[in-house]
């Protein structure tokens, strides 16, 4: 085990994909779907002279459920070596992209990927393992259009210390009582005003000072016209469930939520809420069991104190979820 890092480092610089080919041409339907999901109304992404949003760079290289057949043996060997050493779990950690030219409908994508680096062994809250970074160069007609770096952690999960007599609080089975703290939101100069509004029980939405387009989440500039001038409007708090997912695992007592009959640490619904003002935001749907949440359900904003330091905006269902 002591020499595993040297063996892993031997894969640095080796190809992960050679002469990969995008399964689809850059195309308008995929661009439209992306923009609808992201709520991006930039006119550059529609019409006869449309370009693809730069952040779609990776989308044109993805293999879908059937995968790619052009991945190299080296990448599979690297992952197999880590699996064999006990680092069997994997989590994506971050990505970096560089854009060199816009992609347009009809462009045929080719790409090459290389195993750029393997870190020394690191200990994280998830467990101990190695960060593996791959770099994908995306091309059109041989011209480099962008670079995508993708980093994963291959790790051995931490083994919790055994407790032969766990308390009900530790298992998250005490109704009405959430132990532990939720992760803290990342507050920076671009979104500090939003969290100041939450502290005052106001849901503030940015409004462009030039074209008056509303935007959420908070951004330093307008994604419709590019203006850096903005002010805020207070949302009414009314909205509907545009989409949602149900979180089943892992159970985490700090995420105890109300399902209308009491508090539970079981599955809970996370909704994409469309406010009547037209913007969308992600938050919890409370007040009904998770399996009663439905698309189109009317909801109303309220502020939930999750611990002594943190209040969050959530949305309470305005009907029983039937229908």
CORVENQUI-V99899 format. One record per pair of residues at least 12 apart in sequence whose ideal C-beta (glycine too) atoms are under 6 Angstrom apart, sorted by the first residue. I is the first residue (numbers start at 1). J is the second residue. D is the distance in whole Angstrom. If there is no record, write none. Layout:
I&J&D + I&J&D
This chain:
4&85&5 + 8&118&4 + 9&118&6 + 11&74&6 + 11&78&5 + 11&115&5 + 12&115&6 + 12&117&6 + 14&74&4 + 14&115&5 + 15&72&5 + 15&114&6 + 16&72&6 + 16&75&4 + 16&113&4 + 16&115&5 + 16&134&5 + 17&70&6 + 17&71&6 + 17&113&4 + 18&112&6 + 20&70&5 + 20&111&5 + 21&110&6 + 22&60&5 + 22&61&6 + 22&109&3 + 25&106&6 + 25&108&6 + 26&52&5 + 26&103&5 + 26&105&5 + 26&107&4 + 27&105&6 + 28&105&5 + 31&45&6 + 31&52&5 + 34&56&6 + 39&280&6 + 40&223&6 + 41&224&6 + 42&223&5 + 51&102&4 + 51&104&5 + 52&103&4 + 54&99&4 + 57&97&5 + 57&138&6 + 57&146&5 + 57&148&5 + 58&148&5 + 60&109&4 + 61&111&5 + 82&154&4 + 86&156&5 + 87&129&5 + 87&154&4 + 87&155&6 + 87&156&5 + 89&155&5 + 89&157&5 + 90&152&6 + 90&154&5 + 91&153&5 + 92&152&5 + 93&151&5 + 93&153&5 + 94&151&5 + 95&150&5 + 96&149&4 + 97&148&5 + 98&147&4 + 99&146&5 + 100&144&6 + 100&145&6 + 100&146&6 + 101&145&5 + 103&145&6 + 107&140&5 + 110&139&5 + 111&136&5 + 111&138&5 + 112&137&5 + 113&134&5 + 113&136&4 + 114&135&5 + 115&134&6 + 116&133&5 + 116&135&4 + 117&133&5 + 118&130&6 + 118&132&5 + 119&131&4 + 126&155&6 + 127&155&4 + 127&156&5 + 127&157&4 + 127&158&5 + 128&156&6 + 129&153&5 + 129&154&5 + 129&155&3 + 130&154&6 + 131&151&6 + 131&153&5 + 132&152&5 + 133&149&6 + 133&151&5 + 134&150&5 + 135&149&5 + 136&148&4 + 172&251&6 + 172&253&3 + 172&265&4 + 175&262&5 + 175&263&5 + 176&263&5 + 178&253&6 + 178&254&5 + 178&256&4 + 179&253&5 + 180&253&6 + 180&254&4 + 181&254&6 + 181&307&5 + 182&254&5 + 182&306&5 + 190&218&6 + 190&220&5 + 191&218&4 + 194&218&5 + 198&313&6 + 201&303&5 + 202&234&5 + 203&235&4 + 203&301&6 + 203&313&6 + 204&232&4 + 204&234&6 + 205&233&5 + 205&235&5 + 205&279&6 + 206&218&5 + 206&230&5 + 206&232&6 + 207&231&6 + 207&233&5 + 208&222&4 + 208&227&5 + 208&230&6 + 209&229&3 + 209&230&5 + 210&225&5 + 210&227&4 + 210&229&6 + 211&224&6 + 211&225&5 + 214&277&6 + 214&279&5 + 216&279&4 + 216&281&5 + 235&275&5 + 235&277&5 + 236&276&6 + 237&300&6 + 237&301&3 + 238&276&5 + 239&273&5 + 239&274&6 + 239&275&4 + 239&299&5 + 240&274&6 + 240&296&6 + 240&298&6 + 241&271&5 + 241&295&6 + 241&297&4 + 242&272&5 + 242&274&4 + 242&280&6 + 243&272&4 + 244&269&5 + 244&271&4 + 244&293&5 + 245&270&5 + 246&267&5 + 246&269&6 + 246&290&5 + 247&268&6 + 247&270&6 + 248&267&5 + 251&265&6 + 253&265&5 + 257&286&6 + 258&286&5 + 259&289&5 + 260&287&5 + 260&288&5 + 267&290&5 + 268&290&6 + 269&285&4 + 269&290&5 + 269&293&4 + 271&285&4 + 273&315&5 + 283&313&6 + 283&314&5 + 283&315&6 + 284&314&5 + 285&315&6 + 286&314&5 + 286&316&5 + 287&316&4 + 287&317&4 + 288&317&4 + 288&321&4 + 292&321&3 + 294&321&6 + 297&317&6 + 298&318&4 + 299&315&4 + 299&317&6 + 300&316&5 + 300&318&6 + 301&313&6 + 301&315&6 + 302&316&5
